[in-house]
Amino acid sequence: VVEARIEELGLPVRPGVDFELIDSQDYPGYADLASDYHQLMGRRGVQPEAAEKRVRSRATILASLLLRRGEVDAMIAGPVGTYREHLGLVLDVIGLREGVTTAAALQLLILEQATLFIADPFVNYDPDAGQIAEITLLAAEQIRRFGITPRAALVSHSNFGSSDFDSAGKMRQALALIRERAPDLVVDGEMQADSALSTGVRGRILPDSLLTGEANLLIMPNIDAANIAFTALKVLGNGVSVGPILLGAAQPVHVLNRTVTARGIANMSAFAVVEAQTDR
């Protein structure tokens, strides 16, 4: 099937020559991979027979094990199935980077008026202040990989203390943690989205805000806010979407959602390759 599609599209690549193509139903190293998976999951109720069955039936588990063993350099999971399902399988095998406690998703939107990064539209339902802080630092680190200086806004319904709801207080607490851990990061909050994206609006509300210029990283208080903002801007802004970029994983791996386009898959594949090269 793959060879037929390559010929149909006239692509100058050949399986077995330019890339290795693995048949997930007939991979010769299944026994070793099943043993690895059982070592990881044996104390979580997965027996040897079940481990082999999972490795044979779930391509995401197979690919994660190959990445963990160093037989591949990077990995893209999805888009068939749910994001959270693939993420759970990936983290079972790959795990988090040393020192990281919270995985998160970062979405890049290239719009006519701006380039925006939004977190976290897919992973953390209602992160606490500590998780918000960690997500912000991980996102800022990733943005620097693009050669862009992050300018972060902790977005809320509240503008700099105008609300005493818990969600606004959480963002204020997160700001204190971020400044303690990364004093050089350009970040401020909590603020409404127009304050984050307009220096004029922000200047009228808080002229001495530590956020200079327009924010390019929007940290949302929960998954609803992040996902709604991302999907609405993607449609209304007629922009290019890159992501989701998985933050915090121990190795270069990303999980795509069901609405990703062929162009989106190509973009994330290229990103994963560059990430693998720079992480060596």
Backbone hydrogen bonds, N-H to C=O, Kabsch-Sander energy under -0.5 kcal/mol:
donor,donor_aa,acceptor,acceptor_aa,energy
5,R,1,V,-2.2
6,I,2,V,-2.3
7,E,3,E,-2.3
8,E,4,A,-2.4
9,L,5,R,-2.2
10,G,6,I,-0.8
11,L,6,I,-2.1
13,V,11,L,-1.1
16,G,19,F,-3.6
17,V,14,R,-1.9
18,D,14,R,-2.8
19,F,14,R,-1.0
22,I,20,E,-0.5
24,S,22,I,-0.8
26,D,23,D,-1.9
30,Y,27,Y,-1.3
33,L,29,G,-2.0
34,A,30,Y,-3.1
35,S,31,A,-2.0
36,D,32,D,-2.3
37,Y,33,L,-2.6
38,H,34,A,-2.3
39,Q,35,S,-2.0
40,L,36,D,-1.6
41,M,37,Y,-2.3
42,G,38,H,-2.4
44,R,41,M,-2.1
45,G,42,G,-0.8
46,V,41,M,-1.7
47,Q,45,G,-0.7
51,A,47,Q,-2.7
52,E,48,P,-2.2
53,K,49,E,-2.0
54,R,50,A,-2.6
55,V,51,A,-2.3
56,R,52,E,-2.1
57,S,53,K,-1.7
58,R,54,R,-2.1
59,A,57,S,-0.6
62,L,58,R,-2.1
63,A,59,A,-2.8
64,S,60,T,-2.1
65,L,61,I,-2.3
66,L,62,L,-2.1
67,L,63,A,-2.3
68,R,64,S,-2.4
69,R,65,L,-2.1
70,G,66,L,-0.5
70,G,67,L,-1.0
71,E,66,L,-2.2
72,V,66,L,-1.0
75,M,252,P,-1.5
77,A,254,H,-2.8
86,H,82,T,-1.9
87,L,83,Y,-2.7
88,G,84,R,-2.3
89,L,85,E,-1.7
90,V,86,H,-2.5
91,L,87,L,-2.7
92,D,88,G,-1.7
93,V,89,L,-1.0
93,V,90,V,-0.7
94,I,90,V,-3.4
95,G,90,V,-0.6
97,R,248,G,-3.1
100,V,97,R,-2.3
104,A,247,L,-1.6
106,L,245,I,-2.2
107,Q,118,I,-2.7
108,L,242,V,-2.7
109,L,116,L,-3.2
110,I,240,V,-3.2
111,L,109,L,-0.8
111,L,114,A,-2.7
112,E,237,G,-0.6
116,L,109,L,-2.8
116,L,114,A,-0.5
117,F,216,N,-2.4
118,I,107,Q,-2.6
119,A,218,L,-2.2
120,D,105,A,-0.6
125,Y,123,V,-0.6
132,I,128,D,-2.8
133,A,129,A,-2.3
134,E,130,G,-2.1
135,I,131,Q,-2.9
136,T,132,I,-2.3
137,L,133,A,-2.1
138,L,134,E,-2.6
139,A,135,I,-2.7
140,A,136,T,-2.5
141,E,137,L,-2.1
142,Q,138,L,-2.0
143,I,139,A,-2.5
144,R,140,A,-1.7
145,R,141,E,-0.7
145,R,142,Q,-1.0
146,F,142,Q,-0.5
146,F,143,I,-1.4
147,G,144,R,-1.7
148,I,143,I,-1.4
152,A,186,V,-2.8
153,A,217,L,-2.7
154,L,188,D,-2.3
155,V,153,A,-0.9
155,V,219,I,-2.5
156,S,191,M,-2.4
160,F,158,S,-0.7
160,F,190,E,-3.6
168,A,165,F,-0.5
169,G,165,F,-2.2
170,K,166,D,-2.5
171,M,167,S,-1.3
172,R,168,A,-1.8
173,Q,169,G,-2.4
174,A,170,K,-2.3
175,L,171,M,-2.0
176,A,172,R,-1.7
177,L,173,Q,-1.8
178,I,174,A,-2.6
179,R,175,L,-2.5
180,E,176,A,-1.5
181,R,177,L,-2.0
182,A,178,I,-3.3
185,L,182,A,-1.7
186,V,150,P,-0.6
187,V,185,L,-0.9
188,D,152,A,-1.4
190,E,154,L,-0.6
191,M,154,L,-2.2
196,A,192,Q,-1.8
197,L,193,A,-1.9
198,S,194,D,-1.3
202,R,198,S,-2.3
203,G,199,T,-2.3
204,R,200,G,-1.4
205,I,201,V,-1.3
206,L,202,R,-3.3
209,S,206,L,-1.9
212,T,210,L,-0.7
215,A,196,A,-2.8
216,N,151,R,-2.0
217,L,151,R,-1.9
218,L,117,F,-3.1
219,I,153,A,-2.7
219,I,217,L,-0.7
220,M,119,A,-3.2
220,M,218,L,-0.7
223,I,125,Y,-2.3
226,A,222,N,-2.0
227,N,223,I,-2.7
228,I,224,D,-2.6
229,A,225,A,-2.3
230,F,226,A,-2.5
231,T,227,N,-2.6
232,A,228,I,-2.3
233,L,229,A,-2.3
234,K,230,F,-2.3
235,V,231,T,-1.7
236,L,232,A,-2.8
237,G,233,L,-2.5
238,N,235,V,-0.5
239,G,234,K,-0.9
240,V,110,I,-2.3
242,V,108,L,-2.7
245,I,106,L,-3.2
246,L,244,P,-0.6
247,L,104,A,-3.5
250,A,95,G,-2.2
253,V,251,Q,-1.0
254,H,75,M,-1.9
256,L,77,A,-2.7
256,L,254,H,-0.5
260,V,257,N,-1.4
265,I,261,T,-2.3
266,A,262,A,-2.2
267,N,263,R,-2.6
268,M,264,G,-2.4
269,S,265,I,-2.2
270,A,266,A,-2.3
271,F,267,N,-2.2
272,A,268,M,-2.5
273,V,269,S,-2.0
274,V,270,A,-2.2
275,E,271,F,-2.6
276,A,272,A,-2.4
277,Q,273,V,-2.1
278,T,274,V,-2.4
279,D,275,E,-1.6
280,R,277,Q,-0.7
